[in-house]
């Protein structure tokens, strides 16, 4: 009669192989959340750009910097007051999204270099500038 099961050596070999895989794959998996946040910031900026373009189509201009992105959620009361403001606003969720790090997006209109507006996420560090995952995500750099 033959004993079925695994020998101690077979179990040790499997554990060593799993350990080696974990040491190789763990660093790659751990970097993914930061990459996902950068991608989410870019997607959110694109959605805000679309809402801003709809606002301009209805009202002939983008919201001013002073009116800010809040103009996409509720009709501005300060000049220039939009004449054809869409009932319910321009964002589906009726609230302004924050970037994936929990910081409000920066909106400027007009933007630099003759851009009609610019949207910025300050990245992981919440400060202007930075490198890698601390770098800003800028609307004019997203394709």
Secondary structure, DSSP 8 states (H G I E B T S, - for coil): ----S--HHHHHHHHHHHHHHHHHHHHHHHHHHHHHHHHHHHHHHHHHHHHHHHHHHHHSS---TTT-GGGGTS---SSS--SS--TT-S-TTSS--B-TTS-B-EEESS-STT-S-EEEE-TTTTSSS-SGGGS-EEGGG--
